[in-house]
Amino acid sequence: MHDASVVRSTNCKGLVSSLTWAKLKKCDAGSWYGAKWKGTRVPTFGAVIRYAKASGMQMNAEVKMARLTTKQAREYVALIRKYKMTKRTVMSSASHQAIRAVQAADPTLRTAAISYTVPDAPEVSRSYGAVYMPTWMHFTADDVAALQAVGMKVFIWPIRSEADFEEAYATGADVLVADDPAALKTWLTARLAV
């Protein structure tokens, strides 16, 4: 789940952490998005991984928890390994502790530090993984270049509009993470055709 609460993205109420899987899997997670998706249920992490694999997608599997136990980190990694998605997955988190727990469970899994503020020094950012995920409005092309110079990939987000697309693209980031990937693809196709 993206949010701590299920209210915004389902027809249920309460905190995710207070709901059992039996209750959570009954929530309608599609109606808020449109009538076409009415009745779509909350998927398991395994179902999301299977979908990404079958679709040929790369996966950014964000851990929202502030603290991740050794057991939870091992279970997270085990699911990704089970579906042979290690090379196509980036584990991202704003929690440095969660990143460290996953790195301990599998040092080969790519990890990414999510940042909501001004950039950390490149060497600090690098210690949390090969990918850095800052909010683009706090980043400049020089910031991106400094991280790339120490071997990092930069995935910037949240990109929501055509104005965002242009400014974010100008930073030279490796990946633009958009709320509407289809709109970004259309914009990028037109932009690259120029």
N, C-alpha and C positions, 0 to 999 in steps of 0.2 A: 504494500500500500504506500502511496506517496505521502499522505498526511497522517498525523497521529490519530485523527478522528476519521470515522467513515462517513460523516455527514455530507461533505461536499461531493464525494464521488460514488455514493450509493444511496439506496432508499432506507438505509438503516441508521441507527443512532448509537453514539458511544465512541469510546476510544478503542482503537484496534487492540491495544494491549489488554483490554477488559473483556474482549469477546472470545469465545471458544471458536475453534475452527468449524464446529457444527453450526454455529450461528452465523459466522462470517461467510461461509460458502453459500448461504441462502440469500445473501444480499444481492439486489439487482444493481450491478455496477455499470450498466449501459444506458439506462433511461436518461440520465443527466446529460449525456452526450447527444442523444437523438433517438427518435422513435425506432429507427432501423436497428438499434442496439438494445432495445428493451429486452429484459430477461437475461442479459449476459451476466454470468456469475463471476465472482472474484476467483481468479485462477490461483493455483498453487505455484510456488516458485518453479517446481519441476515442469508444470504445464507451460510456463513462460519460456523456460529454456528449450523445451521441445519445439515450441512455435518458432522461436528464433532460429533454431537449427534447421527446421524444415523450410523456413523462408530464406535461408542463406544469409541471415543478418548477423552483424556484429552485435554484441550485447553489452550495454552499460548497466551492470547489476548493482545499483546503489544500495548501500546499507544505511538505513536511517537511524538505527539505534546508536545512542551515545556510547554505550559500552557493549562489547561483544565478548562473551565468555569463550574460552578455549574450545569447549564442546560446540557452541554455536558456530564458531569459525570453521571448525572441522566439518560440521554438517553442511555448511554453505559450500565449501570447497568440494566435498564429496558429491554433491548434486551436480555441480558444474563438470566434474570429472566423469561422473556416470554417463552423461550425455556427450562426452568428448567435445566440450565447448571451451576448454581452457584457452586455446589460442585465439578464440573469437570473443573472449570476455574481458572486460575491464571492470574490476571491483572498485567502485567509487564511494567515498564517504567524506562528510565534513568532520567526522570523528577520527582523530589521529590514532586513538586507542584501537578502534575497530580495524583501521588499516594495518596496524602492527599485528593484531591478532590473526588476520587473514594472511599476512606475509609470513607469520610463524607457521601457519597451517600448510601453506604452499608458496614458497619463495619464487616459484616460476609464474604465478598468476600476476598479470599486470594489475597494478593498483593506481588509483588516482585520488589526489587530495582535492576536495571541493573547497573553494574559497569564496567568501562573500565580501571580502574587503580588499584593500590594496595588497599587491603581491608580496609574498614572502621572498627572501633572498633566494636566488636560483639554487644554491647548494642546500638550503633548508627544504625547499620544495622537492628537490630530487630525492631526498631521504625518504619521502613518503611514496615514491613510485616513479614510474616512467612517464606518467601522464599528470598534468596539472589542469584542473577545471575551475577557472575563475569566472566570476560574473564579468561579462565583456565590458560593461560600463566603467569598470575600475582598471581596465587594461589598455595599454598603448602598444603600438607596433614595437617600440623599444623593449617593453616588458616581455612581449612574446619572443623577440629575437634573443634576449638574454637567457630565457629558459631553453630555447632551441639550441643555443650555443653549448649548453651542458648536457645535450642529448635527450631533452624531454620533448614530448608531444604536448601541445596545448589544445584543449577542447574548451571553447568558450560558450557560454550560455547566459541567460535565456534569450533567445533570439525570437522576437514575436512579430515584427513588422518589416516591411520593405526598407524602411529607414534603418532599422536595426541590422538588416542583412548587409546593407552597404557599409555601415560603420564597422561591423564585426568582421566582414570580409577584408576590409582595409588593414586590420591588425596583422594579417599574415598567419593567423592561427591555423593549426593543422585540421581541426574539425570545428564546424559550427553546429551547435546543438539547438535545434529549433522546436518550438511548440507545435508547429505545423510543417512537418518535413516535406509534404507535397508542395506547399507554397515556396519553401526554400529551394527545392529542386527546380521548380519552374523559373524562379528568379535567377538562380545560378546558371541554368541553361541559357537564358537570355543574356545574362551578363558575360558569359564566356564566349558567346557568339559574336560579341562586339569586337 
